[in-house]
């Protein structure tokens, strides 16, 4: 009975968080939308195989066709299936957004917890570094980083020109500029948790600083970290779309919502749907992640009793 009661108590916080999240109607709708979008995007190769369509194959005789039983949303200016291109673009954009946000969270959490717990000159140095990154003009910095030719810094040509390397490169670029908010939030949370009784008790028992930081402080700052990471995904998707739109992100024939907008800008009058659909998906995905972040913030804060 004791074990069962302990298990019940251990599972109760998770159920309370889920119940609070489900009271947030916009977060609930956003979660459903993002789940459907993620499943469809990850299943894009399987869907293309079942439909017998190659989303990268061009057919100039079938360019700009209207929706039909074969091409559900019609074709683009090169005769490629628009529905499959949107799914492939969603896979790239979501991969960059989620992976970049996770990497940003790791970098920001490490800097924030070390800065807040150890303090002193190290704290001043890390926070001045954070301020310096925040002060840099974001878009020009991203353009400069994305424009660097990896072959000139020693990356083999066959690797530098591969689609996989291009994706990983964009993830690293957006992560290198996206960690600052997480670092500041985690540092503030660390300063608060550092003064709590459980931290002082661990110090009195002789626990090493790294054990206190990563076994006691970071787990208690997980709520702040999750919310900040969720909110940053939408921002990183916008950054990836901007770089792809400028021709510095995902390169054709690989699809992303950003480079689909680039290809559609000269056809706005002839085929506005080519720009409308990827633009609408970018907008809905970013706003959904923002609503989900708001819902998680309310759900993880026990003092919050918002009623939707």
C-alpha positions as a LaTeX table, in Angstrom:
\begin{tabular}{lrrr}
\hline
Residue & $x$ (\AA) & $y$ (\AA) & $z$ (\AA) \\
\hline
Unk1 & 0.00 & 0.00 & 0.00 \\
Unk2 & 2.85 & 2.33 & 0.78 \\
Unk3 & 4.40 & 1.78 & $-2.65$ \\
Unk4 & 1.06 & 2.35 & $-4.36$ \\
Unk5 & 0.49 & 5.56 & $-2.42$ \\
Unk6 & 3.97 & 6.78 & $-3.30$ \\
Unk7 & 3.34 & 6.02 & $-6.96$ \\
Unk8 & 0.04 & 7.88 & $-6.79$ \\
Unk9 & 1.68 & 10.91 & $-5.23$ \\
Unk10 & 4.48 & 10.78 & $-7.80$ \\
Unk11 & 2.03 & 10.71 & $-10.70$ \\
Unk12 & $-0.28$ & 13.39 & $-9.29$ \\
Unk13 & 1.80 & 16.46 & $-10.31$ \\
Unk14 & 1.86 & 15.27 & $-13.90$ \\
Unk15 & $-1.92$ & 14.81 & $-13.90$ \\
Unk16 & $-2.43$ & 18.26 & $-12.38$ \\
Unk17 & $-0.22$ & 19.86 & $-15.04$ \\
Unk18 & $-2.11$ & 18.02 & $-17.79$ \\
Unk19 & $-5.47$ & 19.07 & $-16.32$ \\
Unk20 & $-4.41$ & 22.73 & $-16.18$ \\
Unk21 & $-3.11$ & 22.53 & $-19.75$ \\
Unk22 & $-6.40$ & 21.07 & $-20.96$ \\
Unk23 & $-8.25$ & 24.03 & $-19.43$ \\
Unk24 & $-6.30$ & 26.31 & $-21.77$ \\
Unk25 & $-8.43$ & 26.00 & $-24.92$ \\
Unk26 & $-6.00$ & 27.68 & $-27.29$ \\
Unk27 & $-3.14$ & 25.52 & $-26.02$ \\
Unk28 & $-5.31$ & 22.42 & $-26.42$ \\
Unk29 & $-6.19$ & 23.32 & $-30.02$ \\
Unk30 & $-2.54$ & 24.17 & $-30.72$ \\
Unk31 & $-1.39$ & 20.83 & $-29.34$ \\
Unk32 & $-3.81$ & 18.96 & $-31.62$ \\
Unk33 & $-2.77$ & 21.02 & $-34.66$ \\
Unk34 & 0.95 & 20.53 & $-34.00$ \\
Unk35 & 0.52 & 16.81 & $-33.36$ \\
Unk36 & $-1.34$ & 16.35 & $-36.67$ \\
Unk37 & 1.22 & 18.47 & $-38.53$ \\
Unk38 & 4.13 & 16.56 & $-37.00$ \\
Unk39 & 2.64 & 13.15 & $-37.84$ \\
Unk40 & 1.87 & 14.18 & $-41.44$ \\
Unk41 & 5.32 & 15.74 & $-41.93$ \\
Unk42 & 7.17 & 12.73 & $-40.55$ \\
Unk43 & 4.98 & 10.44 & $-42.67$ \\
Unk44 & 5.62 & 12.43 & $-45.86$ \\
Unk45 & 7.87 & 9.80 & $-47.53$ \\
Unk46 & 5.34 & 7.06 & $-46.75$ \\
Unk47 & 2.43 & 9.18 & $-48.03$ \\
Unk48 & 4.34 & 9.95 & $-51.24$ \\
Unk49 & 5.07 & 6.25 & $-51.75$ \\
Unk50 & 1.43 & 5.28 & $-51.18$ \\
Unk51 & 0.29 & 7.96 & $-53.66$ \\
Unk52 & 2.98 & 7.00 & $-56.17$ \\
Unk53 & 4.35 & 10.55 & $-56.34$ \\
Unk54 & 7.92 & 11.82 & $-56.35$ \\
Unk55 & 7.76 & 15.33 & $-54.79$ \\
Unk56 & 11.11 & 16.31 & $-56.35$ \\
Unk57 & 10.28 & 15.16 & $-59.91$ \\
Unk58 & 9.56 & 18.03 & $-62.30$ \\
Unk59 & 7.04 & 17.92 & $-65.15$ \\
Unk60 & 6.79 & 21.18 & $-67.08$ \\
Unk61 & 3.80 & 19.88 & $-69.02$ \\
Unk62 & 1.78 & 19.78 & $-65.77$ \\
Unk63 & 2.88 & 23.04 & $-64.16$ \\
Unk64 & 0.36 & 25.13 & $-62.19$ \\
Unk65 & $-2.42$ & 22.54 & $-62.43$ \\
Unk66 & $-5.50$ & 23.06 & $-60.20$ \\
Unk67 & $-6.36$ & 20.58 & $-57.42$ \\
Unk68 & $-7.35$ & 17.15 & $-58.67$ \\
Unk69 & $-7.69$ & 13.55 & $-57.51$ \\
Unk70 & $-4.04$ & 12.95 & $-58.40$ \\
Unk71 & $-2.64$ & 16.23 & $-57.09$ \\
Unk72 & $-4.73$ & 17.19 & $-54.05$ \\
Unk73 & $-3.57$ & 20.81 & $-53.91$ \\
Unk74 & $-2.43$ & 21.11 & $-57.51$ \\
Unk75 & 1.12 & 21.50 & $-58.80$ \\
Unk76 & 3.75 & 24.24 & $-58.55$ \\
Unk77 & 5.61 & 26.12 & $-61.29$ \\
Unk78 & 7.77 & 23.05 & $-62.04$ \\
Unk79 & 4.91 & 20.54 & $-62.06$ \\
Unk80 & 5.69 & 19.10 & $-58.59$ \\
Unk81 & 2.91 & 18.00 & $-56.25$ \\
Unk82 & 2.19 & 20.93 & $-53.92$ \\
Unk83 & 0.75 & 18.84 & $-51.07$ \\
Unk84 & 3.85 & 16.66 & $-50.84$ \\
Unk85 & 6.12 & 19.69 & $-51.07$ \\
Unk86 & 4.30 & 21.26 & $-48.13$ \\
Unk87 & 4.73 & 18.10 & $-46.06$ \\
Unk88 & 8.43 & 17.88 & $-46.95$ \\
Unk89 & 8.84 & 21.57 & $-46.11$ \\
Unk90 & 7.08 & 21.02 & $-42.79$ \\
Unk91 & 9.49 & 18.21 & $-41.92$ \\
Unk92 & 12.47 & 20.48 & $-42.55$ \\
Unk93 & 11.02 & 23.52 & $-40.76$ \\
Unk94 & 9.89 & 21.52 & $-37.72$ \\
Unk95 & 13.22 & 19.69 & $-37.55$ \\
Unk96 & 15.14 & 22.97 & $-37.58$ \\
Unk97 & 12.79 & 24.62 & $-35.08$ \\
Unk98 & 12.62 & 21.76 & $-32.56$ \\
Unk99 & 16.28 & 20.70 & $-32.85$ \\
Unk100 & 17.49 & 24.29 & $-32.74$ \\
Unk101 & 15.33 & 25.05 & $-29.70$ \\
Unk102 & 16.60 & 21.93 & $-27.91$ \\
Unk103 & 20.23 & 22.82 & $-28.63$ \\
Unk104 & 19.59 & 26.42 & $-27.56$ \\
Unk105 & 18.02 & 25.15 & $-24.34$ \\
Unk106 & 21.05 & 22.97 & $-23.57$ \\
Unk107 & 23.50 & 25.83 & $-24.17$ \\
Unk108 & 21.37 & 28.37 & $-22.30$ \\
Unk109 & 20.70 & 26.03 & $-19.36$ \\
Unk110 & 24.40 & 25.25 & $-18.91$ \\
Unk111 & 25.41 & 28.91 & $-19.05$ \\
Unk112 & 22.52 & 30.03 & $-16.84$ \\
Unk113 & 22.96 & 27.46 & $-14.06$ \\
Unk114 & 26.75 & 27.85 & $-13.92$ \\
Unk115 & 26.48 & 31.64 & $-13.94$ \\
Unk116 & 23.77 & 31.77 & $-11.28$ \\
Unk117 & 25.22 & 29.18 & $-8.92$ \\
Unk118 & 28.94 & 29.99 & $-9.03$ \\
Unk119 & 28.50 & 33.76 & $-9.29$ \\
Unk120 & 31.41 & 36.14 & $-8.97$ \\
Unk121 & 33.59 & 37.04 & $-11.92$ \\
Unk122 & 32.41 & 34.03 & $-13.90$ \\
Unk123 & 28.84 & 35.25 & $-13.56$ \\
Unk124 & 29.85 & 38.73 & $-14.76$ \\
Unk125 & 31.77 & 37.29 & $-17.71$ \\
Unk126 & 28.97 & 34.98 & $-18.85$ \\
Unk127 & 26.29 & 37.64 & $-18.50$ \\
Unk128 & 28.38 & 40.17 & $-20.44$ \\
Unk129 & 28.77 & 37.52 & $-23.15$ \\
Unk130 & 24.99 & 37.06 & $-23.13$ \\
Unk131 & 24.44 & 40.82 & $-23.34$ \\
Unk132 & 26.89 & 40.98 & $-26.25$ \\
Unk133 & 25.03 & 38.32 & $-28.22$ \\
Unk134 & 21.69 & 40.03 & $-27.50$ \\
Unk135 & 23.10 & 43.37 & $-28.68$ \\
Unk136 & 24.17 & 41.97 & $-32.06$ \\
Unk137 & 21.75 & 42.62 & $-34.95$ \\
Unk138 & 20.19 & 39.19 & $-35.35$ \\
Unk139 & 19.29 & 38.97 & $-39.03$ \\
Unk140 & 22.58 & 40.39 & $-40.40$ \\
Unk141 & 24.48 & 38.06 & $-38.06$ \\
Unk142 & 22.53 & 35.04 & $-39.30$ \\
Unk143 & 23.08 & 36.07 & $-42.91$ \\
Unk144 & 26.83 & 36.35 & $-42.35$ \\
Unk145 & 27.01 & 32.96 & $-40.61$ \\
Unk146 & 24.86 & 31.27 & $-43.27$ \\
Unk147 & 26.90 & 32.81 & $-46.09$ \\
Unk148 & 30.18 & 31.26 & $-44.89$ \\
Unk149 & 31.35 & 28.61 & $-47.35$ \\
Unk150 & 32.04 & 25.48 & $-45.25$ \\
Unk151 & 34.55 & 24.24 & $-47.84$ \\
Unk152 & 36.82 & 27.17 & $-46.97$ \\
Unk153 & 37.02 & 26.08 & $-43.34$ \\
Unk154 & 38.04 & 22.51 & $-44.13$ \\
Unk155 & 34.73 & 20.70 & $-44.68$ \\
Unk156 & 34.99 & 18.22 & $-47.59$ \\
Unk157 & 33.06 & 19.29 & $-50.69$ \\
Unk158 & 30.87 & 16.15 & $-50.82$ \\
Unk159 & 29.78 & 16.73 & $-47.21$ \\
Unk160 & 29.35 & 20.50 & $-47.57$ \\
Unk161 & 27.01 & 20.05 & $-50.55$ \\
Unk162 & 24.85 & 17.36 & $-48.95$ \\
Unk163 & 21.27 & 18.05 & $-47.87$ \\
Unk164 & 21.88 & 16.62 & $-44.38$ \\
Unk165 & 24.84 & 18.93 & $-43.73$ \\
Unk166 & 22.77 & 21.90 & $-44.87$ \\
Unk167 & 20.08 & 21.07 & $-42.31$ \\
Unk168 & 22.50 & 20.53 & $-39.44$ \\
Unk169 & 24.28 & 23.74 & $-40.35$ \\
Unk170 & 21.06 & 25.76 & $-40.11$ \\
Unk171 & 20.23 & 24.11 & $-36.76$ \\
Unk172 & 23.62 & 25.10 & $-35.33$ \\
Unk173 & 23.39 & 28.64 & $-36.72$ \\
Unk174 & 19.96 & 29.37 & $-35.22$ \\
Unk175 & 20.96 & 27.70 & $-31.92$ \\
Unk176 & 24.07 & 29.87 & $-31.58$ \\
Unk177 & 21.87 & 32.97 & $-31.49$ \\
Unk178 & 18.85 & 31.56 & $-29.64$ \\
Unk179 & 20.25 & 30.55 & $-26.23$ \\
Unk180 & 20.35 & 33.98 & $-24.58$ \\
Unk181 & 16.75 & 34.09 & $-23.32$ \\
Unk182 & 17.05 & 30.61 & $-21.80$ \\
Unk183 & 20.34 & 31.53 & $-20.13$ \\
Unk184 & 18.84 & 34.60 & $-18.46$ \\
Unk185 & 15.73 & 32.76 & $-17.28$ \\
Unk186 & 17.68 & 29.79 & $-15.90$ \\
Unk187 & 20.14 & 32.10 & $-14.15$ \\
Unk188 & 17.30 & 33.97 & $-12.44$ \\
Unk189 & 15.69 & 30.67 & $-11.40$ \\
Unk190 & 19.06 & 29.40 & $-10.14$ \\
Unk191 & 19.57 & 32.49 & $-7.97$ \\
Unk192 & 16.18 & 31.82 & $-6.39$ \\
Unk193 & 16.73 & 28.08 & $-5.90$ \\
Unk194 & 20.23 & 28.63 & $-4.56$ \\
Unk195 & 18.77 & 30.22 & $-1.44$ \\
Unk196 & 16.29 & 27.39 & $-0.77$ \\
Unk197 & 16.65 & 25.00 & 2.14 \\
Unk198 & 17.20 & 21.89 & $-0.01$ \\
Unk199 & 20.20 & 23.53 & $-1.70$ \\
Unk200 & 21.68 & 24.57 & 1.63 \\
Unk201 & 21.11 & 21.07 & 2.99 \\
Unk202 & 22.97 & 19.56 & 0.03 \\
Unk203 & 25.83 & 21.99 & 0.58 \\
Unk204 & 25.96 & 21.12 & 4.27 \\
Unk205 & 26.16 & 17.41 & 3.41 \\
Unk206 & 29.22 & 18.10 & 1.27 \\
Unk207 & 27.67 & 17.70 & $-2.19$ \\
Unk208 & 29.89 & 18.91 & $-4.99$ \\
Unk209 & 28.77 & 22.06 & $-6.90$ \\
Unk210 & 28.19 & 20.16 & $-10.15$ \\
Unk211 & 25.95 & 17.66 & $-8.36$ \\
Unk212 & 23.91 & 20.44 & $-6.77$ \\
Unk213 & 23.57 & 22.26 & $-10.10$ \\
Unk214 & 22.55 & 19.25 & $-12.21$ \\
Unk215 & 20.76 & 17.04 & $-9.65$ \\
Unk216 & 18.96 & 19.64 & $-7.53$ \\
Unk217 & 18.72 & 23.03 & $-9.26$ \\
Unk218 & 18.17 & 22.20 & $-12.94$ \\
Unk219 & 15.35 & 19.67 & $-12.29$ \\
Unk220 & 13.54 & 22.32 & $-10.23$ \\
Unk221 & 14.01 & 24.84 & $-13.04$ \\
Unk222 & 12.58 & 22.43 & $-15.61$ \\
Unk223 & 9.24 & 24.26 & $-15.83$ \\
Unk224 & 10.88 & 27.53 & $-16.81$ \\
Unk225 & 13.16 & 25.69 & $-19.24$ \\
Unk226 & 10.28 & 23.85 & $-20.95$ \\
Unk227 & 8.24 & 27.03 & $-21.41$ \\
Unk228 & 11.20 & 29.00 & $-22.78$ \\
Unk229 & 12.11 & 26.18 & $-25.17$ \\
Unk230 & 8.54 & 25.86 & $-26.47$ \\
Unk231 & 8.24 & 29.58 & $-27.08$ \\
Unk232 & 11.59 & 29.68 & $-28.89$ \\
Unk233 & 10.58 & 27.01 & $-31.43$ \\
Unk234 & 8.29 & 29.43 & $-33.26$ \\
Unk235 & 11.02 & 32.07 & $-33.39$ \\
Unk236 & 13.54 & 29.61 & $-34.81$ \\
Unk237 & 11.08 & 28.41 & $-37.46$ \\
Unk238 & 10.69 & 32.04 & $-38.54$ \\
Unk239 & 14.47 & 32.47 & $-38.67$ \\
Unk240 & 14.89 & 29.33 & $-40.77$ \\
Unk241 & 12.13 & 30.47 & $-43.11$ \\
Unk242 & 13.79 & 33.87 & $-43.45$ \\
Unk243 & 17.17 & 32.34 & $-44.29$ \\
Unk244 & 15.61 & 29.93 & $-46.80$ \\
Unk245 & 13.62 & 32.79 & $-48.35$ \\
Unk246 & 16.89 & 34.70 & $-48.83$ \\
Unk247 & 18.50 & 31.63 & $-50.42$ \\
Unk248 & 20.85 & 30.96 & $-47.48$ \\
Unk249 & 18.95 & 28.14 & $-45.79$ \\
Unk250 & 17.64 & 24.86 & $-47.17$ \\
Unk251 & 18.66 & 24.60 & $-50.82$ \\
Unk252 & 16.45 & 23.27 & $-53.67$ \\
Unk253 & 15.41 & 20.68 & $-54.65$ \\
Unk254 & 14.88 & 20.05 & $-50.91$ \\
Unk255 & 11.74 & 21.83 & $-49.77$ \\
Unk256 & 11.19 & 24.14 & $-46.84$ \\
Unk257 & 8.38 & 26.60 & $-46.35$ \\
Unk258 & 10.84 & 29.47 & $-46.72$ \\
Unk259 & 12.28 & 28.47 & $-50.10$ \\
Unk260 & 8.77 & 27.62 & $-51.32$ \\
Unk261 & 7.91 & 31.27 & $-50.70$ \\
Unk262 & 11.00 & 32.30 & $-52.66$ \\
Unk263 & 9.90 & 30.28 & $-55.67$ \\
Unk264 & 6.35 & 31.66 & $-55.46$ \\
Unk265 & 7.09 & 35.38 & $-55.20$ \\
Unk266 & 7.15 & 35.86 & $-58.99$ \\
Unk267 & 3.84 & 34.04 & $-59.42$ \\
Unk268 & 1.69 & 35.94 & $-56.91$ \\
Unk269 & $-0.82$ & 37.08 & $-59.53$ \\
Unk270 & $-0.82$ & 33.90 & $-61.60$ \\
Unk271 & $-0.86$ & 31.36 & $-58.74$ \\
Unk272 & $-1.24$ & 33.07 & $-55.33$ \\
Unk273 & $-1.88$ & 29.72 & $-53.63$ \\
Unk274 & 1.82 & 28.82 & $-54.03$ \\
Unk275 & 2.70 & 31.62 & $-51.59$ \\
Unk276 & $-0.48$ & 31.52 & $-49.52$ \\
Unk277 & $-0.21$ & 27.92 & $-48.31$ \\
Unk278 & 3.41 & 27.87 & $-47.05$ \\
Unk279 & 2.95 & 31.36 & $-45.57$ \\
Unk280 & $-0.21$ & 30.24 & $-43.81$ \\
Unk281 & 1.50 & 27.14 & $-42.43$ \\
Unk282 & 4.39 & 29.23 & $-41.09$ \\
Unk283 & 1.93 & 31.60 & $-39.42$ \\
Unk284 & $-0.24$ & 28.84 & $-37.91$ \\
Unk285 & 2.75 & 26.82 & $-36.69$ \\
Unk286 & 4.45 & 29.79 & $-35.02$ \\
Unk287 & 1.24 & 30.98 & $-33.36$ \\
Unk288 & 0.44 & 27.42 & $-32.23$ \\
Unk289 & 3.82 & 27.06 & $-30.50$ \\
Unk290 & 3.28 & 30.43 & $-28.82$ \\
Unk291 & $-0.17$ & 29.43 & $-27.56$ \\
Unk292 & 1.22 & 26.08 & $-26.38$ \\
Unk293 & 4.01 & 27.90 & $-24.52$ \\
Unk294 & 1.46 & 30.16 & $-22.83$ \\
Unk295 & $-0.59$ & 27.13 & $-21.83$ \\
Unk296 & 2.45 & 25.33 & $-20.42$ \\
Unk297 & 3.42 & 28.44 & $-18.47$ \\
Unk298 & $-0.01$ & 28.50 & $-16.83$ \\
Unk299 & $-0.04$ & 24.72 & $-16.28$ \\
Unk300 & 3.40 & 24.56 & $-14.68$ \\
Unk301 & 2.75 & 27.53 & $-12.37$ \\
Unk302 & 0.70 & 26.26 & $-9.40$ \\
Unk303 & $-0.27$ & 29.84 & $-8.55$ \\
Unk304 & $-1.93$ & 30.27 & $-11.91$ \\
Unk305 & $-5.63$ & 29.47 & $-11.91$ \\
Unk306 & $-6.72$ & 30.94 & $-15.20$ \\
Unk307 & $-10.08$ & 29.72 & $-16.39$ \\
Unk308 & $-10.53$ & 29.35 & $-20.11$ \\
\hline
\end{tabular}
